[in-house]
Amino acid sequence: MKRCETQYPFVVMVTPTVDTNTRQVLQQMGCIVRDVDVWHVDRPHEIMATERFIHVWTKLRAFELYEYDRVIMIDSDMLMCQQMDELFELELPPDTIASGLACTCNPNAIPTYPPDWTPENCGYALRPHPPPRSVRKRSTHHLMNSGTVVLRPSMRHSEAIHGFMREHAERIAQYRFPDQDLLADMYREHWVVLPWYYNALKTLRRCHRDLWNDRHVRMIHYILDKPWQTGPQSAARDDPDAHLHSTWWSTYRSLAADPTRVGLTRERWTCDIAVHVNDSTPSRNVVADKARTLEENNMAFMGIQMK
């Protein structure tokens, strides 16, 4: 965020389990630390696309940041490549949110994804882009990815979400992608589709090559495997996402060379940042431990820009 010189503050929502040291690191980096309670929904995790999604309901606490007029909710597994402050000036009708489409191509053939998640059903194949509602004919064309969401926090919206969850408990129990499935249901008629580059899902680069342009990317979303978990080898040429993983590693190493650019001493960087990054090829157990730690942090920290 600092590298792209955004003019807005960066707020990190943290749950009670986030320790004091981590909070201090975030504050030293210039973040506003905002405590939120875990949003727990009692439902079987076997239905979800992946078990870790059981924690993502807490992202919806962004609607409770009542002290702000507008929020850009950003997942923590993303890399800003260009400033995107213009989203704060985006024309957004009342009771409307903005986000990107979900890519339903499922290039990794993940068996827990819905059976209709196929390339022919993907909204990113529609033209023009972003596709107007008139050309979004299939149910999958109304699915969103909640990596980047522009919203207006308010008690009314928050209470509406709670009410929807109470009234549609059976439907919610079937969600594969909890928070974004709920938002897609609630805001189906009140949703502005953002251009792909505000939430550039890394698989778009190989699934929709005619759409992707490296120069247009504002925010890369590292869905699926994360470069900081898989290590530098994930930038190898035989990896289909090598180019974008290499982009992350280049950015990381640039900051590691001078952590004062993000407000940290070298000691702080080494002890509190680098320790969570697989920058070598250690034993599998060590890598797994680091991956689990970082995965938990990914669900605890939600990056929010605010006006």
Secondary structure as GFF3:
##gff-version 3
##sequence-region A 1 307
A	DSSP	beta_strand	10	14	.	.	.	ID=ss1
A	DSSP	alpha_helix	20	28	.	.	.	ID=ss2
A	DSSP	beta_strand	32	35	.	.	.	ID=ss3
A	DSSP	three_ten_helix	45	47	.	.	.	ID=ss4
A	DSSP	three_ten_helix	51	64	.	.	.	ID=ss5
A	DSSP	beta_strand	71	74	.	.	.	ID=ss6
A	DSSP	beta_strand	78	80	.	.	.	ID=ss7
A	DSSP	three_ten_helix	85	89	.	.	.	ID=ss8
A	DSSP	beta_strand	97	101	.	.	.	ID=ss9
A	DSSP	three_ten_helix	119	121	.	.	.	ID=ss10
A	DSSP	three_ten_helix	123	125	.	.	.	ID=ss11
A	DSSP	three_ten_helix	133	135	.	.	.	ID=ss12
A	DSSP	three_ten_helix	139	142	.	.	.	ID=ss13
A	DSSP	beta_strand	144	151	.	.	.	ID=ss14
A	DSSP	alpha_helix	155	167	.	.	.	ID=ss15
A	DSSP	alpha_helix	169	172	.	.	.	ID=ss16
A	DSSP	alpha_helix	178	186	.	.	.	ID=ss17
A	DSSP	beta_strand	191	193	.	.	.	ID=ss18
A	DSSP	three_ten_helix	196	199	.	.	.	ID=ss19
A	DSSP	beta_strand	200	201	.	.	.	ID=ss20
A	DSSP	alpha_helix	204	207	.	.	.	ID=ss21
A	DSSP	three_ten_helix	214	216	.	.	.	ID=ss22
A	DSSP	beta_strand	219	221	.	.	.	ID=ss23
A	DSSP	alpha_helix	227	230	.	.	.	ID=ss24
A	DSSP	three_ten_helix	232	235	.	.	.	ID=ss25
A	DSSP	alpha_helix	242	257	.	.	.	ID=ss26
A	DSSP	three_ten_helix	259	262	.	.	.	ID=ss27
A	DSSP	alpha_helix	266	268	.	.	.	ID=ss28
A	DSSP	pi_helix	269	273	.	.	.	ID=ss29
A	DSSP	three_ten_helix	274	276	.	.	.	ID=ss30
A	DSSP	alpha_helix	284	300	.	.	.	ID=ss31
A	DSSP	beta_strand	302	306	.	.	.	ID=ss32
###
